[in-house]
Amino acid sequence: MLIAFVLFYLALNLAVGWWASKKVHTTQDFVLAGRNLPFALATMVTFATWFGSETILGAPREFVHGGVLSIIEEPFGAALGLVIVGTIYARKLYPLKVLTFSDYFQQRFGHFSEKLSAIVMVPSYFGWISAQLVALGLTLHLLLPISTEWGIVFGALLVMTYTLLGGMWSISITDFLHNIILIIGLAFLAFLLYQKTPDVGAIIERQNDNFFQFTPQKQDATSWLTYLAAWITIGLGSIPQQDIFQRVMSAKSAHVAGIASFSAGIMYLSVAMLPLLIAFLGVSLYPSLLSDDMLLIPHLVMKFTPTGIQILFLGALLSALLSTTSGAILAPASVLGENLIKPMMKHPSDRKVLQIIRLSVVLVTFSCIYMAVKRQNIFELVGESSAFGLVSLFIPLNAGLWWKKASSMGSHLSMILGLGVWGYFQFIAPSEIPSIWPGLAASLFGLLLGTYVWPNPPKAAE
């Protein structure tokens, strides 16, 4: 029954992709769903941006071992990012006539910033996509008589196919269906475990004094810098990224874009509490789960719940992974096709650009399949991809939006110095202070240096 359900569910995604393909006639249809998503679809597709392997597999594991302080980045920081986008950035970005974030950098700072932002942005997704594929492969390995590696390949090809068919239309419609299943499945499992738990209050009292502490235990500068870094790595670093940008720009109006992003942030934080509650109650009821906690919640479901619950939960887990993976693949593929490959061609037609972006979907997918098969540590893959946007693109994005004097050279140096200094402290000379802080400082220094030493010509500044 489980296998039959999984195969039916995966086939349903392909059917939706095929149906959505009928809505795709232009590049804007494929990349931004024709900028025509209503509130419900826009909210659901934005909510699904990061609700994947980290939320259902990573954060619960961290929570049961380290308490609240270990999950600031995910889900709290991720939800903060969506709320900030909805309240500040959505209405500012929506009027722009662009397909990608790199198009914005081209309009504001010129072609070199466009290329530089694309070169930074595209590889930043590979670790994130690969992590989703590893989780997808592990899940399919649990269910089907195939290895994790073949699960990665099979899951990736499925996501690639329905993304190729309908682009953002496929992603929006499948995300809407996925999220309904996701919320029902997680809520039902949490309720089931709550019913089985004789005294939740006693379990809470058994935790150590710092388990539910929300601020650093030590009141020194290093502890606070580490704590704030957890809030802003996704909370601010996700803002200048193509995946969230595509979801904002796909809404049918600036108003819808704003309220959909804000609503998605509140929804994200609410629903993300369910996997944490499930893991917390699960390990108290079944301590043996801690012996193999990389797939804590799937093992809980497969070992200790009836078949009906297994079907419901696995539908929820597959929903989250498919939703996140599809959007994550389309984002770098859009930038690769639009901002790196298209400029090398002479006056390509819209149909040709659409073909280029679809080819980019294939290239990104196969690159991530290779990366996922070679390196199957979900948390390393996610960690390596999360800070790219924050240290290289966040400051020039904001300078371009809010500071008229910000120059093209300031943007170039901000990206280069921010990423270079972050990489040095991340990989060569790590210290107790998180590497994003020297990276951000270098990015700001590059912006100011470039703007004041090499200001834009008067005509370009007007």
URLIN-V49717 format. One line per field, one symbol per residue. ss: DSSP state (a for helix, b for strand, c for the rest). phi: phi as a letter, one per 20 degrees, with the letter a starting at -180 (. if undefined). psi: psi as a letter, one per 40 degrees, with the letter a starting at -180 (. if undefined). Layout:
ss = ???
phi = ???
psi = ???
This chain:
ss = caaaaaaaaaaaaaaaaaaaacccccaaaaaaaaacbcaaaaaaaaacccccaaaaaaaaaaaaaacaaaaaaaaaaaaaaaaaaaaaaaaaaaccccccaaaaaaaaacaaaaaaaaaaaaaacaaaaaaaaaaaaaaaaaaccccaaaaaaaaaaaaaaaaaaaaaaaaaaaaaaaaaaaaaaaaaaaaaaaaacccaaaaaaaccccccccccccccaaaaaaaaaaaaaaaccccccaaaaaaaaabccaaaaaaaaaaaaaaaaaaaaaaaaaaaaaaaacaaaaaaaaaaaaaaaaaaccaaaaaaaaaaaaaaaaaaaaaaaaaaaaaaaaaaaaaacccccaaaaaaaaaaaaaaaaaaaaaaaaacccaaaaaaaaccaaaaacaaaaaaaaacccccaaaaaaaaaaaaaaaaaaaaaccccccaaaaaaaaaaaaaaaaaaaccccaaaac
phi = .fffffffffffffffffffffeeccffffeclmlcffgfffffffgfgcfcfffedffgffffedmffecffcdffffggfffgfedegffegffececfffffffecofffgfffffffgffefffffffffffffffffedfcfffffffffffffgfffffclffgfffffffgfffgffffffffffffffefbfgffffffffefdfdcgfeedfffffffffffegegdfffedffffffffefebfffgffffffffffgffffffgfffffffffecgffffbefcgfgfgffeccfggfgffffffffgffffffffffffffffgffddegfedelfffffffffffffgfffffffgfffffcdegffffffdfegffeddfffgffffdcffgdffffgfffffgfffgffffddcfcffgfffffffffffffffffeecffggffef
psi = dddddddddddddddddddddeehdidddddefefehidddddddddedegbdddddddddddddeaddefddhedddddddddddddddddddehgididdddddddeiddddddddddddededdddddddddddddddddifiiddddddddddddddddddebddddddddddddddddddddddddddddehdgddddddeiidedeheiidhfidddddddddddedddddedfidddddddeeieiddddddddddddddddddedddddddddddddgdededgedfddddddddeiiddddddddddddddddddddddddddddddddedddeeihfiidddddddddddddddddddddddddhfhddddddeededddeddddddddddehdehidddddddddddddddddddddgiadhieddddddddddddddddddgiiiddde.
